[in-house]
Amino acid sequence: MPGPLPPLLDRLRDLGHAARTVAIRRFDALGLQAEATLVVFAVPIGIFTALAVILFYRGIALAHLGLITVPALLLPELGLLAFRPIVTGIAFALASWTMKVLGRGDDGLNVPDVQAAVAHRGGRIAPRPALARTLASAITIGGGGSAGSEGPVVVIGATLGSWLGRLFRFRAKRLRVLVACGAAAGISAAFNAPLAGAFFALEEILGTFAGGFFSPVVVSAVIAAVVARGVFGSGPAFPVPGELGALSGWEVALLLPALGVLCAIVGTLFVRTYFGVDAVVRSGRISPRFAPWLGGAAVGILVYLTAGAVAGDTHIAAPLDLFGRLPWWTLFALAGAKILATSITLNSGGSGGVFTPALFVGAATGGAFGSLAAQAFPTLGIDPTLYALAGMGAMVAGATGAPITGILLVFEMTHDFALVMPLMLGVVACRLVMRRYGTESLYSGWLSRRDIALPREEDLTSS
């Protein structure tokens, strides 16, 4: 005999549908214009995305506590030699299992997949795989994997925007904008960078800077930053040394463009290594059952050899003051280790983003270049930390295909407008060289390997 629970659930569902219908009718009765409507919805998207990002970082901290901190306290000193490879293998296996079971085997729900949802699925994003990706990413980063937090936070925000828009039965064009609002809010809350978050959503998610899309995306990014600052503080996500040297005319005219070319070379290496590892894993030469364990062990060894430098981080991507002091050969070695660790992490069962690793690789590359330049031109008073910052922006532009975001992110990190103009030269040089040799970005490469093409700007705005 059926119990009282099923009828109660049916009643609650009916009440929910009725409440939604009333809310939609009352909202429609306001007679707001399309842009004003989107701005109104951008506010709760910004608030709830920021809260979700805070919970995500708490999840990373909890995973780190359970997988790294507590076992390290219980192990004898000799046990630490095998600690990292084993624990990181466990983290990758758990993350892979989470995507297979909770995420139903979905290999998307990352930044490129959000781009595809906007371009081809009318902004519709399934909540369950997104939840699975978020959980898997927290386990991966907390367990010592080399992955970024920007992919998960973009997915969190985009999914919230998609869900809210579908709840109010918005059409595809408005739904896409709400997805972009969520993506902007995620980047803004994670990096305390509302400008970079807004332009990342316009540049990478919508692929257009059309005026009607600008206001709601900016509002969502600003609201998310305000909420997140209540928890993370108002400082930049990446601490920058207080005293930075000035750039001479020779540096602006010659060295910054040369750094852009170097970042293009390293960025190309990053992209090819990433998809090379992906091809090896997909070829079947490594059993899917053992890939997370082997990948986790390899990344654990790299983390151990670099004293934890290439592991994922809960909030800070690159110790810029350190990157301005280390020898150039050490920094180049760290850049290569980060590229390899990230490529293995994200192709062997781990989850996360590539944006933050690109910042790390760019900082290491720029710091190495600045150190070499300081030795070659001792009279110029070159500050390698400035080149680490410029390398971050250039590498983001080349590796992820987001030049405006790279420039704005560095600006919001330093609050130094004098750095923006020379940084632009490095970004442009990196993008031109990578495009000249037909190098895909990490985002476009993921899409092209799944035969997904994004529309041009005029195609998107006319839809």
N, C-alpha and C positions, 0 to 999 in steps of 0.2 A: 504494500500500500504506500503510495507516495507521501513523503513528509511535507511539512509546511514550507520548506525552503524554496523549491522550484516556483510555486505560485508567488512567493514573496519577491524572488528575483525578477519574475516577469512583471510584477507590479512596479518595482523600482525602475526597470527598463522603460516601461510605459511612461512613468512620471518624468524620467530623463528626456525622453523624446518630446513630451508635451512642453517641458520647460525650455528646451532648445527651440521649439517652434515659436513659443511666445517671445523669447529673446530675439529671434530673427525678425519677427514682425515688428517689434518695438524699435529695433535698430534701424530697420528699413524705413520706419515712419519718421525718423529724424531727417531723412532726405539729404544726407551728406553727399558731397561730391566724391568721386572715386579716390582722389589723392587724400582727402581728409579722412575717408573711411580707413584707408591703409595706415595713415598716421595713428589713428585711434588704436588699431590692432597692434601697431608696432610697440606700443607701450607695454602691454602685458607680455608680449614675446620677449622684449628686453629684460623684464623683471624675472620671468620664469627661466629664461635661458641662463641668466647670471646665477640664479639659485642652483640650477642643474649643474653648472660648471663648478660651483663651490662643492657640491656633493661629489662630483667626479674626482676632484682633487683630494677630497677626504677618502674616497675609495682607493686612490693610489697610495695614500699614506697608510691605510689599513692593510692593503696588500703587501706593502713594503715591511710593515711591522710583522705580519705573519710569516712572510717568506724569507726575509733577510735579517731583520733585527733580532727577533727571538731565537731563531736557530743559531745565529752567530754567538749569542750569549751562552748557549748551551754546549756548543762544540769546543773541544780542546783546540789549542793553537794549531797543531798539525792538521786537524780536520778542516781548517780553512783553505788548505790547498785544493781540496776537491769540492769545497762548499759552493762556489759560484757556478761552475758548470752544471752541477746537479740541480741546484735550486732554479737556475734560469731554464734548464730543461723542463722542470716541473711546471714553471710558469707558462712556458710556451705550450706544453701539453694541455694545461688547464684552459688556456685561451683558445686553442684549437678546438677542444671539446665543447667549449661554450658556443662557438660559432656553428659547430655541426649540430648540436642539440637544440639550444635556444634559438640560434640564428638560422636553423634549418639549412645549413650548408651555403648560405649566401656569402659570396666572396667580395661583395661590394660594400656599400655603406661607408664610403670614404669620400674625400673631396671630389674626385672625378665622378663618382657615382651620383653625388648630389648635383653636379653639373649636368649629368645625363638625365636626371629626374626633371630638372628645370627645362631642358631642351626638348625632351622626347616623351616625358610622362606627365606633362602638365603640372609638375610640382608635387606629384603624389609620392610620398615616402612611407614605406611600411614601418610602423613603430617597433614591432617585435625584433626584426634583424638589427634595427638601430640600437635598441636596448642591449642586445647581445654584443654588438660591436663596442659599445661603451664599456660594458663590463669586461670584455676580453682585453680592451686597451688598458684599463686600470690594472688588471692582473699582469699584463706584459710589462708595463712601465714600472709598476711596483716591484716586480720580480727581477728587475735589472736588465730588461731588454732595451735595445737602442731604438727608441721610437719617440715621436713627438706627440704632444697633447692637442695640437691644433686640429688634426683630423677628427678625433672624437668630439671636440667641442663644436666644430662646425656641424657635424652630424646631429648632435644634441639639439642645437638651435634650429637647424633646418627641419628636423622632424617635428619639433614643437610648432614651428610656423606652419608646416604642412597640415598637422593635425587640427590646429585651430581654424585654418582656412576651410578645411573639409567639414569641420563641425558646423560652420556657418554657411556651408554650401556655396562657397565662392567659386567662380569660374577660373579656368586655368591661368589666365593672365594675372589676375590678382593673387592667385595661389603661389605663382612663381615669385612674386614680389615678397610675400610673407616668408617663403623659404629663404630668400636672400636676407630678409630682416633677421631671421634666426641665425644665419651664418655670420652676419656682421656682429651680432650680439655675442656670439661664442668667441670670436677672435678678440673682440673688444674686452670682454670680461677676463679672458685668459691672459692677455698681454698688457692690460691696462692701456689700450691703444685704440680709442674710438675712431680716430681718423683712418688708421690702417685697417680696422675692421670694416668700416663702411666701404672703403675703396676696394678691399679684397672681395667683398660681396658683389660690388658692381663690376669689377674687372674680371673676376674668375667665375662667379656663380651665374650672374645674369649676362655677362659679356656685353654690357652696354652701359653708357652713362646718361641715358635719356632722362630728361628733367623730371618726368612723372614718377620715376623710380627713386630719385635721390632722397626726397624728404623722409619717407618712412624708414628707409635703410639707415639714414643718419640718426633719426630719433631712437631707433632700436639700439644702435651702437652706443649712443650716449647714455641711455637709461641703464644698459647693462654695465657700463663702466662705473656709473655712480653706485649701483648696488654692490658690485664686486669690490670696490674700494672700501666699503664698510667692513670687509673681511680681510682682504689682502693688503690694505693700505693704499696710499696714493702715490707711492714711489714707482719707478719703472720696473717692469718685470725682470730686466737684466741690469744689475747695478753697473753704472758707468763711473770710472774714476773722476773725481771732482776737477782735477787739473789736467786738461788736455792741451797739447801743443798746438801751435798755429800752422796752417799749411802755407808754404811758400808758392810763388808763381810757378817755379819749376815743377813742384810736386803736382800742382793742378794740371799743368799743361802736358806733362810727360808720365809721371809715375802713377797717377790715378787711372788714366786709360790703360797703361801697361798692366795694372792690377786687374782691370776688367778683362783683359785678354787672358791672364793667368786663371782667373775665376772661370772663364769659359772653358779652358782646358780641363780644370779640375771638375767643373760641372758636367762636362761630357763624360769624364771618367765615372762620376757618380751615377749618371743615367745608365751608362752601358754596364757598369757593375751590377746595378740594381736589376736590370732586366736580364742580364746574363745569369744571375743566381736564380731568377724566376724561371728562366728556360731550363736550367738544370733540374730544378724541383719538378716542373711540369713534365719533363721528359720521361719520368717513370724510373729513372736510374736510382732514385731514392724512394723507398716505400713511404707512402703518406702516413703510415702508422709510426714510423721511426723518425720522420723529418723533424717534428718539433723537438724531440730529444737530442738529435744530432745538432740541429741549429742552435738550441739552447746551450748545449755544451760548448759549441764553438764561440758563441757570443760571450758566455761566461768566462772562457779563457781570455778573450780579448779584454773584457772588463777587468779581470784580475791583473793582466799584464800592464794595463794603463792605469792601475790604481783607482779604478772606478770612473775615470774621466769620460769614457764613451757610453756609460750606462744612461738610460733615460732618467729624467729628473722630474720631480713633482711640479716645479714651477719655473726654475731658472735654467736657461739653456746654455749659457756660456760665461765663464768667469773672465770678463774682458780684461781686467787688470792683470790677471795671470797670463793671458794671451799676448799682452804687450811686453812681458818680461822673459818668457821662455825662449831658448835658442831656436833658430829657424828650423833646424833639422828635427827637433822634437815636435814642433808644431805641424810640420808636413807629415810626420809619422802619425800624429793624432788625427789629422784630417783623413788620412788613408784608413786608419783603424775605424773611424766613425763611419766612413762610407761602407766598409765591409760589414761592420756590425749591424748597421741599419738595413743593408740589403739582405743579410741573412735573417734578421729578426722578422721583417715584414713578408718574407717569402717562405718561411718555414713553420708557420703557425702562429706567430706573434701578431699583434694588432697595434695600430697607432698611425701617426701621421709622418710625413716626410718634411714638413715645413720647418719644424724646430731643428731636426738634424741638419738641414741645409744651412740654418743660421750658425750652427756649431762649426760645420765644415768651412763656411765662409769666414768666420772669425779666425779659425786656425790658419787658413790660407792667407788671409790678409795680414795677420800678425807675423807669419813667416816672411811674407814679402816685405813688410815694414822693417823687420829685423835685418834682412839682407840689405835693404836700401840704406838703413842707418849705418851699416858697416861700410857700404860702398861710398856714401856721401856724408862723412862725419860732420862736415861744416854746415849742413843744412838744418841740423837740430831736429831730425825726423822722429816723430813719436809713433812707434809701432801700434799703439792702441787705436789711433785714428784709422790706421789701415785695417785693423781687425774689424772696426765698425763698418768701414766702407766695403770690406769683403763680405760681411753679412748681407748687406743690401744687394750687392752684385750677385751673390750666389743664389739668393731667393729669386732674383729676376731670371737667372739662367736655368736653375734646376727645376723651378716650379712654374716659370712663365708668368710671374706676377711682378713686373718691374715697378709699377706705381706703389704697390703694397710694400715692396722692399725699401723704397725711398722713404715713404711715410713712417714705416715702422722704426727705422733708424732715427728719424727726426724726433719721433715721440719718445724714444729711449734717451736721447741726449738733450732735447730741448735747445739744440744749437743749430740755428738756421744757417750759420756760416758753413756747416758741413754738408748741407743739402746740395748745393750747386756742384761741388767736386764729386760728390757721391753720384750725382746724375751721370757724370761722364763715365764713371766705372760701370754703372748699370747699363748704359747704352752700349759701351764697348763689349761687355759680356754678351748681351742679347744679340748684337750684330754678328759676332763671331760664331755663336752657337747656331744662329739661323743660316749663316753663310754655308756652314757645313752640314746643314740639315739635321741637326741634333734635336730630338724631341725633348720635351720637358717630362718630368716624372708623372705629371698629371695627364698630358696628352698621350704619352706612351701607354699608360694604362688603358685609356679609352681605345686607342687604335688597335691594340692587341685583342680587343673584344669587338672590333668592327663597329665602333660607335663614333659617329662624326657629329661634332657640334656645329650648329648653324652660325653663319656670319651674323654680325650685328644687325644688318638691315633685315635679315630673315627673322630674327628674334623680335625686333620691335614692331614688325608688321603683322605678327601672328595674333 
